[in-house]
Amino acid sequence: MFLLPIFALALGFAFFYLFGGAVLPANEALARYTALAVLAGLDTVLGGIRAWLTDAFDDAIFISGFFLNALLAVGLVLLGEQLGLEAGAGENRVSVMMIGAVVVFSGRILNNLAALRRIAIENLRDKSAATSENAA
């Protein structure tokens, strides 16, 4: 059941890659929002894997967090652009809210990866300790 949202996400990306250009032509603004939504989704997926490995996974929390994180990230960037919170000069201007969201989600992703690494190492240590106890 846990892999169903990940499979749906991969299927959605594949469908958009194959048929998205005809339905929704890509432009720079859409690419920025999509990149941020993907970053927020990746943060949620890694958090879900972390929760699953620690037996704290709840699919309602995972699904709602996935969509709400992505919508909130995109909404904050849109709000920042509407308020004129931009950095840079000329056509190379970037929303300050986008920079903030990228920093926050990147930090959360790195924290989740660090936690997953610790969980994996602890599981390996527990398994090797159990095998050495059974061998003795």
Secondary structure, DSSP 4 states (H G I P E B T S, - for coil): -THHHHHHHHHHHHHHHHHHHHHS---HHHHHHHHHHHHHHHHHHHHHHHHHHTT---HHHHHHHHHHHHHHHHHHHHHHHHTT-EESSGGG-EEHHHHHHHHHHHHHHHHHHHHHHHHHHHHHHHHHHHHHHHH-
